Amino acid sequence: MESAQPERVREFESRPFRNIQNMDHVAIMKKSWGLTEKIISGEKKIESRWYKSKRSPWGKIQKGDTVYFKDSGEPVLIKAEVEKVISFSDLIPEKVKQILDKYGKDIGIEKDETLEFFELFKDKKYCLLIFLKNSQKVKPFNINKAGFGTMSAWLAVEDIGKIKR
């Protein structure tokens, strides 16, 4: 019998949910938030994704995967390894606040920005926290998003070479 985890939280690091090779991912960031710079500087240690319904990378990302980061409209500049993933579901505003209070600094949110981000995320039902390690700059490259949808902010592929241009 599987032990229940409190607050509908599952930490994928200790119990992988897929038994296939590690995948590559591209996270497309909102340039105005300036978070890619914080990944390189080490200020941002966690990539968070907030959703009203389960979307990529939900169910597709695990420890050992590689995430490539790019600002919208820019080439890929950074890669990092996934150290662990924590997922939250059935969120309510109070839980969103708790997540932001506990992990906000490592997500790259300044203390005085917490309320602004709470307002953005308070109605979301799902959250992924992707803990990063070994962040580093890479030789800039563009990607081909064909087949992923023009508004996709996260791409999951078996091999980054398949979408590298």
Buried (B, 14 or more C-beta within 10 A) or exposed (E): EEEEEEEEBBBBBEEEEEEEEBBBBBBBBEEEBEBBBBBBEEBBBBBBBBBEEEBBBBBBBBBBBBBBBBBEEBEBBBBBBBBBBBBBBEBEEEBBBBBBEEBBBBBBBEEEEBEEBBEEBBEBBBBBBBBBEEBEEEEEBEBEBEEBEEEBBBBBBEEBEEBBE
